Amino acid sequence: MDRGRGQQFPRDTQEVKAKERVQRGRNLPMIMIKIVMVPFLLFISLVVGLMIGYGVVGHKPTSEVFDLGTYKHMWDLLFAGT
């Protein structure tokens, strides 16, 4: 426990700093995977939620979720009075 003055702790040496730099580089692919996966999973959950909401709750054909005419009709219903 008692280190004399002038002696460096192991974490301050060049070897440990070099290892820390290597470890940071290894995390880069994992960070990139997380950055790509989060929006992808959000998109998938949006599509599944639309399908469940429109098909199961709304008792309509699920394939109409992917039809642009469905959303044009909803837009017209929402903004008909303006």
CYANA upper distance limits for C-alpha pairs under 8 A (distance plus 0.5 A):
  3 ARG  CA      7 GLN  CA      7.16
  8 GLN  CA     12 ASP  CA      6.65
  8 GLN  CA     13 THR  CA      7.48
  9 PHE  CA     13 THR  CA      7.63
 10 PRO  CA     16 VAL  CA      7.51
 11 ARG  CA     16 VAL  CA      6.10
 11 ARG  CA     17 LYS  CA      7.66
 12 ASP  CA     16 VAL  CA      7.40
 12 ASP  CA     17 LYS  CA      7.55
 13 THR  CA     17 LYS  CA      7.01
 14 GLN  CA     18 ALA  CA      6.61
 15 GLU  CA     19 LYS  CA      6.82
 16 VAL  CA     20 GLU  CA      6.72
 17 LYS  CA     21 ARG  CA      6.87
 18 ALA  CA     22 VAL  CA      6.91
 19 LYS  CA     23 GLN  CA      6.73
 20 GLU  CA     24 ARG  CA      6.80
 21 ARG  CA     25 GLY  CA      6.93
 22 VAL  CA     26 ARG  CA      6.96
 23 GLN  CA     27 ASN  CA      7.10
 24 ARG  CA     28 LEU  CA      7.37
 26 ARG  CA     30 MET  CA      8.29
 27 ASN  CA     31 ILE  CA      6.68
 28 LEU  CA     32 MET  CA      6.69
 29 PRO  CA     33 ILE  CA      6.63
 30 MET  CA     34 LYS  CA      6.77
 31 ILE  CA     35 ILE  CA      6.72
 32 MET  CA     36 VAL  CA      6.76
 33 ILE  CA     37 MET  CA      6.38
 34 LYS  CA     38 VAL  CA      6.56
 35 ILE  CA     39 PRO  CA      7.87
 36 VAL  CA     40 PHE  CA      6.97
 37 MET  CA     41 LEU  CA      6.45
 38 VAL  CA     42 LEU  CA      6.67
 39 PRO  CA     43 PHE  CA      6.60
 40 PHE  CA     44 ILE  CA      6.76
 41 LEU  CA     45 SER  CA      6.60
 42 LEU  CA     46 LEU  CA      6.66
 43 PHE  CA     47 VAL  CA      6.81
 44 ILE  CA     48 VAL  CA      6.67
 45 SER  CA     49 GLY  CA      6.40
 46 LEU  CA     50 LEU  CA      6.64
 47 VAL  CA     51 MET  CA      6.68
 48 VAL  CA     52 ILE  CA      6.65
 49 GLY  CA     53 GLY  CA      6.40
 50 LEU  CA     54 TYR  CA      6.33
 50 LEU  CA     65 VAL  CA      7.29
 51 MET  CA     55 GLY  CA      6.06
 51 MET  CA     56 VAL  CA      8.12
 51 MET  CA     62 THR  CA      6.19
 51 MET  CA     65 VAL  CA      6.81
 52 ILE  CA     56 VAL  CA      5.65
 52 ILE  CA     57 VAL  CA      7.19
 52 ILE  CA     62 THR  CA      8.31
 53 GLY  CA     57 VAL  CA      5.51
 53 GLY  CA     58 GLY  CA      6.74
 54 TYR  CA     58 GLY  CA      5.27
 54 TYR  CA     59 HIS  CA      7.30
 54 TYR  CA     60 LYS  CA      6.60
 54 TYR  CA     61 PRO  CA      8.11
 54 TYR  CA     62 THR  CA      6.87
 54 TYR  CA     65 VAL  CA      7.34
 55 GLY  CA     59 HIS  CA      5.71
 55 GLY  CA     60 LYS  CA      5.40
 55 GLY  CA     61 PRO  CA      6.04
 55 GLY  CA     62 THR  CA      5.02
 56 VAL  CA     60 LYS  CA      7.85
 60 LYS  CA     64 GLU  CA      8.15
 61 PRO  CA     65 VAL  CA      8.49
 63 SER  CA     67 ASP  CA      7.85
 64 GLU  CA     70 THR  CA      7.23
 65 VAL  CA     70 THR  CA      7.58
 67 ASP  CA     71 TYR  CA      7.98
 68 LEU  CA     72 LYS  CA      6.93
 69 GLY  CA     73 HIS  CA      6.61
 70 THR  CA     74 MET  CA      6.86
 71 TYR  CA     75 TRP  CA      6.57
 72 LYS  CA     76 ASP  CA      6.72
 73 HIS  CA     77 LEU  CA      6.75
 74 MET  CA     78 LEU  CA      6.70
 75 TRP  CA     79 PHE  CA      6.65
 76 ASP  CA     80 ALA  CA      5.87
